[in-house]
């Protein structure tokens, strides 16, 4: 009996020793092992050693957790560009790096250590952080290699390497000796859970439900000075706020100089000052029965009037400010210089105290004895009740859902809090304008990147570079215990003191700041230039990790012939306009006088089926290693391409 004929045998198919199935998950590791064993990357570099150089400087990913799909996309795109430029005849080295210091690692170590942390020294905590970072550098390095990315994986740059730490301190020294660095009391973004200042790049905006209340301040000044029709009347100004907890720090009420304010009389004879366009919306929102307009007052006439604080024995000054709007509220703004950037600027211009009765953990420290120790957000309801008991609450309390700043790591709502911090002045020596001019010389892809970073630099405040944590490079400044002043004036003197520390960092790393007595880090015979004191101490704050990452071009490029400064291209996701692109540019303007990149290329976000950015907090993340185990890295690379 004849064997049934298989249909495939009727086809004239090519015959080859190659498998018809790629089996990428099984075969790719063998190829990678062969490339590594044969030194493929080094062979490519050797073949191109005399070719023109193309530099793609690697933005350092954070050494925390496994890589995600967005990280994989970024590394694959960089690898595609480097290999393309190599095939086009360029010598295109790729030196990967990692961001190893900062809050995300320290928070994880806090969780791991638990109560044990309280008994550990600063150096022991830092060593635990270092081990954590080393662990994830190794894990991520294996993941990146599995993606087929070629590079100098055995000698990457790490921000926690001793030499890199010394160069961070050296970059800070350059800002210091050129007069950019100062210490001041200013309101900054503050996380009450992490108990540290935050940079703008460390702030995320999420939906938040806040109380919404209207509060009246009684006029202390003679009302007849504003208008004769107000003589003998009880006059109040009404403000709207979504942060009742800031009212203990209320020092002023701001009016717009060009707005018109109506004086509206209620049935009981009380008079309320409201911006003319906000008059009817405020009555509707509060139920206030004050419909008879008896006077109209120009905003500039309200300058330096005095009001009574709604529940404290304090005079509150009437001030003028351009940021007051008629879009919402009442046209009069409660002003707390210790809890807002614009409030601070207004307070400084009028000589008002920068008052902040809130501690590092967000607890009231003074001002309201009954609430001392209470967390600010918990104090909203008691303060509203106090306002009501004092007759200062206008209408019924409500709530407002709005976009509100949250900490990038713990995802809790943050506050503005005045604290002594270290800053880099953005306007000293025309740094802002010079940076804006430099932005025009860079090629931005997509083109919208240029106005985006331009607007950020144009409107940004001074850079708060201090953090109240331990895992990072210390701010290398010394203080006099006698007159309590930092030794940074004149700037050249402060920079001179830091030079010895930098050399110690090169040998021992920045742990030396915490292990050596102050005398070991200073030139012999150092005295305070202000009072002549010799009892000196070390600064306790560390430097912003965005300053560290922004120093990478200074630490990596120009240090060897095949990695010249500036980089031909930076390639990262769009969030780095306020992050690495931004900090790198500002640091480079001080260290080199120009941009650290000729071209900036931005890629998009990895989205889920609903068009949402993938996020572990949402739970919509696809792990790249899961894709590779099933389909192989080449399929993932084709998707990225």
C-alpha positions in Angstrom: 0.0 0.0 0.0 1.4 3.4 -1.0 2.2 5.9 1.7 -0.2 8.9 1.6 1.5 11.9 -0.1 2.2 14.8 2.2 1.1 18.1 0.7 4.3 19.8 1.5 6.1 17.2 -0.6 4.3 18.5 -3.7 5.9 22.0 -3.2 9.3 22.9 -4.6 10.8 24.5 -1.5 14.4 25.7 -1.0 16.5 23.5 1.1 19.1 25.1 3.5 21.0 24.3 6.6 19.5 27.4 8.3 16.6 26.7 10.6 13.3 28.0 9.4 12.5 29.1 12.9 14.6 31.8 14.5 14.3 30.6 18.1 15.4 34.0 19.2 14.9 33.5 23.0 17.2 30.5 22.8 19.7 31.7 20.2 20.2 35.3 21.1 22.1 34.6 24.4 24.5 32.4 22.5 25.2 35.2 20.0 25.7 37.7 22.8 28.1 35.4 24.6 30.1 35.0 21.4 30.2 38.7 20.8 31.4 39.3 24.3 34.0 36.5 24.1 35.4 37.8 20.9 35.3 41.5 22.0 33.1 42.6 19.2 32.6 46.1 20.6 36.4 46.6 20.9 37.0 45.2 17.4 34.5 47.8 16.0 36.2 50.6 17.9 39.6 49.5 16.7 38.4 49.4 13.1 37.2 53.0 13.4 39.9 54.4 15.6 41.1 56.9 12.9 37.6 57.8 11.7 35.7 61.0 12.5 34.2 60.9 16.0 30.5 60.9 16.7 29.5 61.2 20.4 26.2 60.3 21.9 26.4 61.1 25.6 24.3 58.7 27.6 21.8 60.2 30.0 22.2 58.1 33.2 19.2 56.0 34.1 18.5 55.6 37.8 20.0 52.6 39.5 16.7 51.5 41.1 14.6 48.4 40.1 14.6 46.5 36.8 14.4 48.3 33.5 11.0 49.1 32.2 9.7 49.3 28.6 10.5 53.1 28.4 14.1 52.5 29.5 14.4 49.7 26.9 13.0 52.0 24.2 15.6 54.7 25.1 18.5 52.3 25.1 17.5 50.6 21.8 17.1 53.9 20.0 20.6 55.0 21.2 22.1 51.7 20.1 20.4 52.1 16.7 21.9 55.5 16.2 25.4 54.6 17.4 25.5 51.5 15.1 24.1 53.5 12.2 26.8 56.2 12.6 29.4 53.4 12.9 28.2 51.9 9.6 28.3 55.4 8.0 32.1 55.5 8.8 32.2 57.3 12.1 34.0 56.2 15.3 31.0 56.2 17.6 31.9 55.0 21.1 29.1 54.4 23.6 29.9 54.9 27.3 26.8 54.0 29.4 26.3 55.6 32.8 24.1 55.4 35.9 22.6 57.9 38.3 23.3 56.3 41.7 22.6 58.9 44.4 19.4 60.4 45.7 16.0 60.1 47.3 14.6 57.0 45.5 17.4 54.8 46.7 17.4 56.3 50.2 13.7 55.8 50.6 14.0 52.1 49.7 16.9 51.7 52.2 14.7 53.4 54.8 12.1 50.7 54.2 14.6 47.9 54.3 16.3 49.2 57.5 13.1 50.2 59.4 13.8 51.0 63.1 17.4 49.9 62.7 18.2 53.0 60.8 17.9 55.2 64.0 20.9 53.3 65.5 23.1 53.6 62.4 25.7 56.2 61.5 25.4 58.3 58.4 28.3 56.4 56.8 26.6 53.1 57.5 23.4 54.3 55.9 25.4 55.6 52.9 27.1 52.2 52.6 23.7 50.5 52.5 22.6 52.9 49.7 25.8 52.2 47.8 25.3 48.4 47.9 21.7 48.9 46.8 22.8 51.0 43.8 25.6 48.5 42.9 23.0 45.7 42.9 20.8 47.4 40.4 23.6 48.7 38.2 24.5 45.0 37.8 20.9 43.9 37.2 20.2 46.7 34.7 23.6 46.1 32.9 22.6 42.5 32.3 19.2 43.7 31.0 20.7 46.2 28.6 23.2 43.7 27.3 20.3 41.3 26.7 18.7 44.0 24.5 21.7 43.7 22.2 23.1 47.1 23.1 26.9 47.3 22.5 29.0 49.6 24.7 31.6 49.8 27.4 29.6 47.8 29.9 32.6 46.8 32.0 33.7 50.4 32.8 30.5 52.6 32.8 30.4 56.0 34.5 28.7 56.0 37.8 27.8 59.1 39.7 28.9 57.3 42.9 32.4 56.6 41.6 35.0 58.5 43.6 36.3 60.4 40.6 32.8 61.4 39.6 32.0 62.5 43.1 35.1 64.7 43.1 34.1 66.2 39.8 30.6 67.0 41.1 32.3 68.9 44.0 34.6 70.6 41.4 31.6 71.7 39.3 30.0 73.1 42.4 33.3 74.9 43.2 33.2 76.6 39.8 29.7 78.0 40.6 31.0 79.0 44.0 34.1 80.8 42.9 32.2 82.7 40.2 29.7 84.1 42.7 26.6 82.1 41.7 26.1 80.3 45.0 24.2 81.8 48.0 22.3 80.6 51.1 18.9 82.2 51.7 15.6 81.8 53.4 13.1 81.2 50.6 9.9 79.1 50.1 10.8 75.9 48.2 8.9 72.8 47.2 9.0 70.6 50.4 8.0 67.0 50.9 6.8 66.6 54.5 7.1 62.8 54.2 10.6 62.7 52.8 11.5 65.8 54.8 13.5 67.5 52.1 13.4 70.3 49.6 12.6 69.2 46.0 13.6 70.5 42.6 11.0 71.4 40.0 12.0 68.3 38.1 11.1 66.2 41.2 7.5 67.5 41.4 4.6 65.8 39.6 1.1 67.1 39.4 -1.8 64.9 40.3 -5.5 65.4 41.1 -6.1 66.6 44.7 -9.2 67.5 46.7 -8.6 70.7 48.7 -10.9 72.7 50.9 -12.3 75.9 49.3 -13.2 78.8 51.7 -13.8 82.5 51.7 -12.4 84.6 54.6 -12.9 88.2 55.6 -10.2 90.5 57.0 -11.4 93.6 58.9 -10.0 97.0 57.8 -7.9 98.7 60.6 -7.1 101.8 58.6 -9.5 104.8 58.5 -12.1 103.7 55.8 -12.8 107.4 55.0 -9.3 107.7 53.5 -10.4 105.2 50.8 -13.7 106.9 50.2 -15.9 109.4 52.2 -18.9 107.0 51.8 -17.1 104.5 54.0 -16.7 106.8 57.0 -17.7 105.1 60.2 -18.4 101.7 58.5 -17.1 98.3 59.3 -15.2 97.4 56.2 -13.9 94.0 55.2 -11.9 92.5 52.3 -12.7 89.0 51.3 -10.1 86.5 50.1 -10.5 83.0 48.7 -8.1 80.1 49.6 -7.7 76.4 49.1 -5.0 76.2 51.8 -6.5 77.2 55.1 -3.4 75.8 56.9 -1.4 78.7 55.4 -3.6 81.4 57.2 -1.5 81.4 60.4 1.4 82.7 58.2 -0.8 85.3 56.4 1.1 88.6 56.5 -0.6 90.6 53.7 -3.5 90.9 51.3 -2.5 91.6 47.7 -4.6 93.8 45.3 -4.0 94.5 41.6 -3.0 98.2 41.1 -5.1 98.5 37.9 -8.2 96.7 39.1 -11.3 98.5 40.3 -12.7 97.3 43.7 -16.3 97.9 44.7 -17.4 98.6 48.2 -20.7 96.7 48.7 -22.9 97.2 51.7 -24.8 94.3 53.4 -28.1 94.6 55.1 -26.4 94.9 58.6 -24.3 97.8 57.4 -21.0 95.9 56.9 -19.1 96.8 53.8 -17.2 94.3 51.6 -14.4 95.1 49.2 -14.4 92.9 46.1 -12.9 93.3 42.6 -15.6 94.6 40.3 -15.7 91.7 37.9 -15.6 89.2 40.8 -18.4 90.9 42.7 -21.3 88.9 41.4 -19.5 85.5 41.3 -18.4 86.0 44.9 -21.9 86.8 46.0 -23.1 83.7 44.2 -20.4 81.5 45.7 -20.8 82.7 49.3 -24.4 83.7 49.6 -23.2 87.1 50.9 -26.1 89.6 50.9 -24.1 92.7 50.0 -25.7 94.1 46.9 -25.6 97.9 47.4 -22.4 99.4 45.8 -21.6 102.5 47.7 -18.1 103.3 46.4 -15.6 102.3 43.8 -11.9 102.2 44.7 -8.9 101.9 42.4 -6.6 99.1 43.5 -3.5 101.3 43.9 -5.4 103.2 46.6 -5.4 100.1 48.8 -1.6 99.9 49.0 -0.4 100.0 52.6 -3.8 99.9 54.1 -3.9 97.8 57.3 -6.2 94.9 58.1 -6.7 92.6 61.1 -5.7 89.0 60.9 -8.9 86.9 61.1 -7.8 85.0 64.3 -4.4 86.3 65.4 -3.3 89.5 67.0 -1.5 90.7 63.9 -1.7 93.6 61.5 -2.0 92.5 57.8 -0.7 94.9 55.2 -2.4 95.8 51.9 0.1 95.3 49.1 0.0 95.6 45.3 0.9 92.7 43.0 0.6 92.1 39.3 -0.1 88.4 39.7 -3.6 89.0 41.2 -6.1 88.0 38.6 -9.9 88.4 38.0 -10.2 84.9 36.6 -11.2 83.4 40.0 -11.4 84.2 43.7 -12.3 87.7 44.8 -9.5 89.8 43.3 -7.8 90.0 46.7 -5.2 87.4 47.5 -4.1 86.3 51.0 -0.3 86.4 51.0 2.0 84.3 53.1 5.7 85.0 52.2 6.8 81.8 53.9 4.6 79.6 51.8 4.6 80.8 48.2 7.1 82.0 45.6 5.1 85.0 44.5 4.1 85.7 48.1 7.8 85.7 49.0 8.7 88.2 46.2 5.9 90.5 47.3 7.0 90.2 50.9 10.6 91.0 50.1 9.5 94.1 48.1 7.5 95.4 51.1 9.9 94.4 53.8 7.5 91.8 55.3 8.8 89.0 57.5 9.3 85.7 55.8 7.3 83.9 58.4 6.9 80.1 58.3 5.6 78.3 61.5 5.9 74.9 59.9 8.6 72.3 60.6 10.4 69.8 58.4 7.7 67.1 58.9 4.9 69.5 58.1 4.0 70.1 61.7 3.1 73.5 63.2 5.9 74.7 65.4 4.5 78.1 66.6 1.9 80.7 65.9 -1.0 78.5 67.0 -0.3 77.0 70.4 -3.4 74.9 70.3 -2.2 73.2 67.0 1.5 72.9 67.8 2.7 69.5 66.5 -0.3 69.1 64.2 0.4 68.3 60.5 -0.6 71.1 58.2 -3.2 69.1 56.1 -4.8 67.8 59.3 -5.1 71.4 60.5 -7.4 72.5 57.7 -10.6 71.5 59.4 -9.7 73.0 62.9 -8.7 76.3 61.2 -11.9 76.5 59.3 -13.8 75.9 62.6 -11.8 78.6 64.2 -12.6 81.0 61.4 -16.3 80.2 61.8 -16.2 80.8 65.6 -14.5 84.2 65.0 -17.1 85.2 62.4 -14.4 85.4 59.7 -15.7 82.6 57.5 -17.9 83.9 54.6 -20.4 81.4 53.3 -20.2 77.6 53.6 -16.9 75.7 53.2 -16.6 73.7 50.0 -14.1 71.6 48.1 -12.1 71.9 44.9 -10.6 69.1 42.8 -7.6 70.5 41.0 -4.1 69.7 39.8 -1.7 69.9 42.8 2.1 69.2 43.2 3.1 65.8 44.6 6.5 64.3 45.4 7.9 62.3 42.6 9.0 59.5 44.9 6.4 59.0 47.7 3.6 60.5 45.6 2.2 62.5 48.6 1.1 66.1 48.3 3.8 68.6 49.0 3.9 72.2 50.3 5.8 75.4 49.8 7.9 76.0 52.9 10.4 78.7 53.7 13.7 77.2 54.8 17.4 78.0 54.7 18.6 76.5 51.5 21.5 76.7 49.0 20.7 78.3 45.7 22.4 79.0 42.4 21.5 82.5 41.2 20.1 82.3 37.6 20.5 86.0 36.9 24.0 86.4 38.3 26.5 87.3 35.5 23.6 87.2 33.1 23.4 83.4 33.3 19.7 83.3 32.3 20.1 85.5 29.2 23.3 83.7 28.1 21.6 80.4 28.5 18.6 81.6 26.4 21.0 82.8 23.7 22.7 79.4 23.7 19.4 77.5 23.3 19.0 79.2 19.9 22.3 77.6 18.7 21.2 74.0 19.5 19.2 71.9 17.0 16.1 70.6 18.7 14.2 67.6 17.4 11.2 67.9 17.4 11.3 71.6 16.8 8.9 72.3 19.7 11.7 71.4 22.1 13.3 74.8 21.6 10.4 76.9 22.9 9.7 74.4 25.6 13.1 74.6 27.2 13.4 78.3 26.4 10.2 79.2 28.3 11.4 77.0 31.2 14.7 78.8 31.5 13.1 82.2 30.9 10.7 81.9 33.8 12.5 79.6 36.3 13.4 80.7 39.8 16.9 80.4 41.3 18.0 76.8 41.5 17.6 75.2 44.9 20.5 72.8 45.0 20.4 71.6 48.7 18.7 68.4 49.9 18.2 67.4 53.6 19.2 63.8 53.0 22.4 61.7 53.3 22.9 59.7 50.1 24.6 62.1 47.8 27.6 64.4 47.4 27.8 66.9 50.3 27.8 70.6 49.6 31.4 71.3 50.3 31.0 74.5 52.4 32.2 75.2 55.9 30.4 77.3 58.6 31.7 79.4 61.4 30.3 78.3 64.8 31.1 81.7 66.3 29.3 84.1 63.9 27.2 81.3 62.2 28.0 82.4 58.7 29.0 80.2 55.8 32.6 80.7 54.6 31.7 81.7 51.0 32.5 85.4 51.1 34.5 86.3 49.2 33.7 83.5 46.7 37.3 82.8 45.9 38.0 82.1 49.6 35.1 79.5 49.8 36.3 77.9 46.6 39.9 77.7 47.9 38.7 75.9 51.1 36.9 73.3 48.9 39.9 72.3 46.9 41.5 70.1 49.5 38.2 68.3 50.0 38.0 67.5 46.3 41.3 65.8 46.4 40.2 63.8 49.4 37.1 62.8 47.5 39.2 61.5 44.6 41.0 59.1 47.0 38.3 58.1 49.4 34.9 59.2 47.9 32.5 61.6 49.5 32.1 59.4 52.6 35.2 61.3 53.7 33.0 64.3 54.4 31.4 62.3 57.2 34.4 60.3 58.5 37.1 63.1 58.7 37.2 65.8 61.3 36.8 69.3 59.8 40.5 70.0 60.3 41.5 67.2 57.9 39.5 68.9 55.1 40.8 72.5 55.5 44.1 74.2 54.9 46.1 74.7 58.2 45.2 77.9 60.0 41.9 78.5 58.3 39.9 81.3 60.0 36.5 82.8 59.4 37.0 85.8 57.2 34.1 87.6 59.0 35.0 87.2 62.7 38.3 85.4 62.7 36.8 82.4 64.4 38.6 79.0 64.2 35.7 76.8 65.4 34.3 75.6 62.1 31.8 72.9 61.0 30.9 71.1 57.8 27.6 71.7 55.9 25.1 68.9 56.5 23.1 69.2 53.2 23.8 67.2 50.1 23.6 68.5 46.5 20.6 68.0 44.2 20.9 64.8 42.2 19.9 66.8 39.1 23.0 68.8 39.6 25.0 65.5 39.8 23.4 64.2 36.6 23.8 67.6 34.9 27.5 67.3 35.7 27.9 64.2 33.5 29.2 66.0 30.5 31.8 67.7 32.7 32.8 64.4 34.3 32.8 62.2 31.1 33.3 64.3 27.9 36.6 65.8 27.1 38.4 63.4 29.5 39.7 61.2 26.7 40.3 61.7 23.0 37.4 59.7 21.6 34.8 61.4 23.9 35.1 65.1 23.0 33.1 67.9 24.5 30.4 68.8 23.5 28.3 65.8 22.6 26.9 65.5 19.1 23.5 64.5 20.5 21.5 63.9 23.6 18.5 61.5 23.3 16.0 61.2 26.1 12.2 61.3 26.7 10.3 64.5 26.9 10.4 64.8 30.6 14.1 65.7 30.5 13.4 69.2 29.3 12.9 70.0 32.9 15.4 67.4 34.0 18.7 66.3 32.4 18.6 68.5 29.4 17.9 71.5 31.7 20.4 70.8 34.4 23.1 69.8 31.9 22.7 73.1 30.1 22.9 75.2 33.3 26.0 73.4 34.6 27.7 73.6 31.2 27.1 77.4 30.9 29.2 77.7 34.1 31.9 75.0 33.4 32.3 75.6 29.7 30.4 78.7 28.7 28.2 76.8 26.2 25.7 74.0 25.7 27.0 70.5 26.2 25.1 69.2 23.1 24.9 70.2 19.5 21.5 68.5 19.0 18.8 67.3 21.3 16.5 64.5 20.2 13.4 63.6 22.1 11.4 60.4 21.9 7.8 59.8 23.2 6.3 57.7 25.9 5.4 54.1 25.9 1.5 54.0 26.0 -1.0 51.3 26.8 -4.1 50.4 24.7 -6.0 53.3 26.3 -3.3 55.8 25.3 -2.1 56.2 28.9 1.6 56.3 29.7 2.8 53.1 31.3 3.2 53.4 35.0 3.8 50.9 37.8 1.4 52.9 40.0 -1.4 52.4 37.4 -0.4 48.7 36.9 -0.3 48.9 33.1 3.4 48.1 32.6 4.7 45.5 30.2 8.1 44.1 31.4 10.6 44.1 28.5 12.2 40.9 29.9 8.8 39.2 29.6 8.7 40.1 25.9 12.3 38.9 25.3 11.6 35.6 27.0 8.7 35.0 24.6 9.8 36.6 21.4 13.4 37.6 21.7 15.1 41.0 21.9 15.2 41.4 18.1 11.4 41.6 18.0 11.5 44.3 20.7 14.2 46.2 18.8 12.1 46.0 15.6 9.1 47.5 17.5 11.3 50.3 18.9 12.7 51.0 15.4 
